[in-house]
Amino acid sequence: MKKWMFLPVLLIALSACATTATQEKNAQELQTQTVKPELLLGDEVPVYPGFKFIPTKSFTYESGNIKVGRLFFSGKASIKEIVSYYKDVLPQQGWEPVAISVYGNQATLTYVMPDRTLQIQANKGFAETVIIIQIGPRGELTTKEE
């Protein structure tokens, strides 16, 4: 009798897992269809040559004049090559450097324009290097007046 009591619980658990898996698959398909890096980056933020877009990890959000995104790309290049490339190219596109940090197999580059901020992270792994480009509106620096 006890064996039969577990059957409904097992069926409910399995159906919940199937629903969750289907929802995740649908979300990934929707995300893959809507994330277009060129719409967010335009001509002002080039992707490192030869790197491929990873839509399943990337996302963008747009509401009115606000556009933000976190875009993933993978390929083969050294951290030194990537940092050198962006240090040369981004100022030509109007970006002003704020901070550049390189430590081992990782680098973070932060740039701003009057109305936007850009952060590029590069992480070199064993088989590939991943570049994460984050872009969004630039907030105003506020200080508390005494």
Protein Blocks (a to p, Z undefined) as FASTA:
>chain_A
ZZmmmmmmmmmmmmmmmmmmmmmmmmmmmmmmmmcfklmnmmmlccdehiacdfklgccd
dehjbccddddddddddfklmmmmmmmmmmmnopacfbdcdehjaccdddddfkbccddd
ddddfkbccdddddddddddddddZZ
